[in-house]
Amino acid sequence: MKIAEVRELSDKELAERLDAEKKALNQMVLNHSVSPLDSSVKIREKRRDIARFQTEIRQRELKNK
């Protein structure tokens, strides 16, 4: 997901997506430990998406202060 797409989301949607992405990442890591994924790059992409969500949430918090 691109940062421009993340910025268009509302605060509530951001929090929901962040929670969903964290759960998906945990599930992917668990599945990868049992049987390797076709491409482990997907795990890196999930981590980066989570970082994008967290960064946008933090920027909005600082902007509102």
ChimeraX commands (.cxc) that place a marker at each C-alpha (Angstrom):
marker #1 position 0.00,0.00,0.00 radius 0.5
marker #1 position 1.37,3.38,-0.99 radius 0.5
marker #1 position 1.71,6.23,1.52 radius 0.5
marker #1 position -0.71,8.35,-0.54 radius 0.5
marker #1 position -3.37,5.67,-0.04 radius 0.5
marker #1 position -2.65,5.55,3.68 radius 0.5
marker #1 position -3.06,9.32,4.03 radius 0.5
marker #1 position -6.55,9.12,2.51 radius 0.5
marker #1 position -7.80,6.80,5.27 radius 0.5
marker #1 position -9.65,8.11,8.31 radius 0.5
marker #1 position -8.29,7.65,11.83 radius 0.5
marker #1 position -10.69,4.80,12.53 radius 0.5
marker #1 position -9.88,3.04,9.26 radius 0.5
marker #1 position -6.16,3.43,9.97 radius 0.5
marker #1 position -6.49,1.79,13.38 radius 0.5
marker #1 position -8.56,-1.06,11.95 radius 0.5
marker #1 position -6.15,-1.66,9.07 radius 0.5
marker #1 position -3.17,-1.58,11.44 radius 0.5
marker #1 position -4.76,-4.22,13.65 radius 0.5
marker #1 position -5.65,-6.39,10.65 radius 0.5
marker #1 position -2.15,-6.10,9.19 radius 0.5
marker #1 position -0.54,-7.08,12.50 radius 0.5
marker #1 position -2.74,-10.17,12.72 radius 0.5
marker #1 position -1.97,-11.07,9.10 radius 0.5
marker #1 position 1.77,-10.66,9.71 radius 0.5
marker #1 position 1.65,-12.90,12.78 radius 0.5
marker #1 position -0.22,-15.54,10.79 radius 0.5
marker #1 position 2.25,-15.31,7.90 radius 0.5
marker #1 position 5.24,-15.69,10.22 radius 0.5
marker #1 position 3.62,-18.69,11.87 radius 0.5
marker #1 position 2.84,-20.30,8.52 radius 0.5
marker #1 position 6.35,-19.55,7.28 radius 0.5
marker #1 position 7.89,-21.31,10.28 radius 0.5
marker #1 position 5.84,-24.44,9.59 radius 0.5
marker #1 position 6.31,-24.54,5.83 radius 0.5
marker #1 position 8.25,-21.91,3.89 radius 0.5
marker #1 position 6.28,-19.40,1.88 radius 0.5
marker #1 position 6.80,-19.13,-1.86 radius 0.5
marker #1 position 8.23,-15.67,-1.34 radius 0.5
marker #1 position 9.40,-14.40,2.01 radius 0.5
marker #1 position 9.34,-10.88,0.57 radius 0.5
marker #1 position 5.65,-10.75,1.48 radius 0.5
marker #1 position 6.60,-10.70,5.17 radius 0.5
marker #1 position 8.87,-7.71,4.59 radius 0.5
marker #1 position 6.08,-5.93,2.68 radius 0.5
marker #1 position 3.65,-6.52,5.58 radius 0.5
marker #1 position 6.16,-5.11,8.07 radius 0.5
marker #1 position 6.63,-2.03,5.92 radius 0.5
marker #1 position 2.87,-1.53,5.56 radius 0.5
marker #1 position 2.54,-1.70,9.35 radius 0.5
marker #1 position 5.31,0.88,9.68 radius 0.5
marker #1 position 3.51,3.15,7.22 radius 0.5
marker #1 position 0.30,2.93,9.24 radius 0.5
marker #1 position 2.10,3.61,12.51 radius 0.5
marker #1 position 3.99,6.55,11.01 radius 0.5
marker #1 position 0.81,8.15,9.70 radius 0.5
marker #1 position -0.96,7.68,13.05 radius 0.5
marker #1 position 1.98,9.30,14.86 radius 0.5
marker #1 position 2.13,12.21,12.41 radius 0.5
marker #1 position -1.57,12.88,12.96 radius 0.5
marker #1 position -1.09,12.80,16.74 radius 0.5
marker #1 position 1.73,15.33,16.55 radius 0.5
marker #1 position -0.24,17.53,14.14 radius 0.5
marker #1 position -3.22,17.67,16.52 radius 0.5
marker #1 position -1.12,18.82,19.49 radius 0.5
marker link #1:1,2 radius 0.2
marker link #1:2,3 radius 0.2
marker link #1:3,4 radius 0.2
marker link #1:4,5 radius 0.2
marker link #1:5,6 radius 0.2
marker link #1:6,7 radius 0.2
marker link #1:7,8 radius 0.2
marker link #1:8,9 radius 0.2
marker link #1:9,10 radius 0.2
marker link #1:10,11 radius 0.2
marker link #1:11,12 radius 0.2
marker link #1:12,13 radius 0.2
marker link #1:13,14 radius 0.2
marker link #1:14,15 radius 0.2
marker link #1:15,16 radius 0.2
marker link #1:16,17 radius 0.2
marker link #1:17,18 radius 0.2
marker link #1:18,19 radius 0.2
marker link #1:19,20 radius 0.2
marker link #1:20,21 radius 0.2
marker link #1:21,22 radius 0.2
marker link #1:22,23 radius 0.2
marker link #1:23,24 radius 0.2
marker link #1:24,25 radius 0.2
marker link #1:25,26 radius 0.2
marker link #1:26,27 radius 0.2
marker link #1:27,28 radius 0.2
marker link #1:28,29 radius 0.2
marker link #1:29,30 radius 0.2
marker link #1:30,31 radius 0.2
marker link #1:31,32 radius 0.2
marker link #1:32,33 radius 0.2
marker link #1:33,34 radius 0.2
marker link #1:34,35 radius 0.2
marker link #1:35,36 radius 0.2
marker link #1:36,37 radius 0.2
marker link #1:37,38 radius 0.2
marker link #1:38,39 radius 0.2
marker link #1:39,40 radius 0.2
marker link #1:40,41 radius 0.2
marker link #1:41,42 radius 0.2
marker link #1:42,43 radius 0.2
marker link #1:43,44 radius 0.2
marker link #1:44,45 radius 0.2
marker link #1:45,46 radius 0.2
marker link #1:46,47 radius 0.2
marker link #1:47,48 radius 0.2
marker link #1:48,49 radius 0.2
marker link #1:49,50 radius 0.2
marker link #1:50,51 radius 0.2
marker link #1:51,52 radius 0.2
marker link #1:52,53 radius 0.2
marker link #1:53,54 radius 0.2
marker link #1:54,55 radius 0.2
marker link #1:55,56 radius 0.2
marker link #1:56,57 radius 0.2
marker link #1:57,58 radius 0.2
marker link #1:58,59 radius 0.2
marker link #1:59,60 radius 0.2
marker link #1:60,61 radius 0.2
marker link #1:61,62 radius 0.2
marker link #1:62,63 radius 0.2
marker link #1:63,64 radius 0.2
marker link #1:64,65 radius 0.2
view
